Amino acid sequence: MATESFNPFRMAQAQFDAIAEQLGLDQATRDLLRNPDKEYHFNIPIRMDDGSYQVFRGFRVQHNDARGPNKGGIRFHPQETADTVRALAMWMTWKTSVVDIPLGGGKGGVICDPHNLSMREQEAICRGWIRQIAKSVGPLQDVPAPDVMTSGQHMLWMLDEYEKIMGAKYPGVITGKPVGTGGSLGRTEATGYGVVYTLREALKELDIDIENTKASFQGFGNVSQYAIELYHKYGGTAIAVSCWDNSQQKAFTFVNKSGIDLPALKAITNKYGEIDQDKAKELGYEILEADAWIEQDVDILVPGALENQINEDTVKRIKPSVKVIAEGANGPTTPEADAVLHDRGVWMIPDFLANAGGVTCSYFEQVQCNQNYFWSKDEVLSKLDRKMTDAYYAVSEMARKRNVYMRDAAYLISVARVAEACKLRGWV
């Protein structure tokens, strides 16, 4: 999460400023897009299981809705900050734009630690969050979704509270819901699969056989688990994953040089993506320090959890063998590290392209809810593959055409689309 030395919102603004300069945007457009349209900060008072009361701090940031309703997840995290949410909301605007879906960018959060809360207490937070923001979200305004340490169950509680307040059914107000209660088949796999769809096309462009590659993954939550699943299906070999250990309050890396056994590793992992160390040792895994995932002798790195993982210090530990980085997380690479990777010729698949599978499938869920007709899983994943592949090649072609870094190419496309929508609406 954000620290005194790392401010994700300042990083997001710096990234935008550089692209605005390249696009020659006028000052009014820059002023409009470098800050959120609206922000909501509020208290959520909760009666705890022991009868005491506790007040949690909640946020919702709506960055820009020129291209459609705001869209973005809600994360529960003890180190959540307003600047983290602002940055994520801005990145969501660029993410929905780069994959060309008619949505804007938003993000939400609550400062809390689900590890230390009962399910009843978590439900109370979910319902309290919605009560504070109900008038400012909705299927035609702002559509939340799950994020770090939130799930389909949390979304369903929020949906239920919203419908109680509104007195009608609004299944399209929230995505990431369980299947059977308005959720879409394929949504669980979508973000991880989307990362690998773009990775697959990058390797084709680089003339690298995916079956001859090895990869290291940071994080072992939903994104990394499904990314590894599809990567294995395509013949790749994942040799390392890292994950947080809440009991020790630090992360560890699990390495098996011959390749990890995904089903066996998932079987000893809890719902927060934390791997049981003792059982992992019994399975033959070497357990290393938190950042060891980044220094593995592999072809591909997939940072798939939190921001600021590849920075000016850790980038020095990346081996020369690494040819591609696919950013499954939001904002995992700082501008200083980007400059190093660019100079080294590492092919970067930037976060708001690589991990856009989740929001794309959320859009599919919205469409299905609003028309009250649901597609098969194969149909959802087929549409997702096509969207991600088209978006990847649009960015890749821009990068080659203008001889720019892949991240810059993705920004050039997405920011230009949003700026044009603002101008057409007469906002600037």
Buried (B, 14 or more C-beta within 10 A) or exposed (E): BBEEEBBBBEBBBEBBEBBBEBBEBEEEBBEBBBBBBBBBEBEBEBEEEEEEEBEBBBBBBBBBBBBBBBBBBBBBBEEBBBBBBBBBBBBBBBBBBBBBBEBBBBBBBBBBEBBEBEEEBBBBBBBBBBBBBBEBBBBEBBBBBBBBBBBBBBBBBBBBBBBEBEEEEBBBBBBBBBBEEBBBBBBBBBBBBBBBBBBBBBBEEEEBEBEEBBBBBBBBBBBBBBBBBBBBEBEBBBBBBBBBBBEEEEBBBBBBEEEBBBEBBBEBBEEBBBBBBEBBEEBEBEBBEBBBBBBBEBBBBBBBBBBBBBBEEBBEEBEEEBBBBBBBBBBBBBEEBBEBBBEEEBBBBBBBBBBBBBBBBBBBBBBBBEEEEBBEEEEBBEBBBEBBBEBBEBBBEBBEEEEBBBBBBBBBBBBBBBBBBBBEEEBB
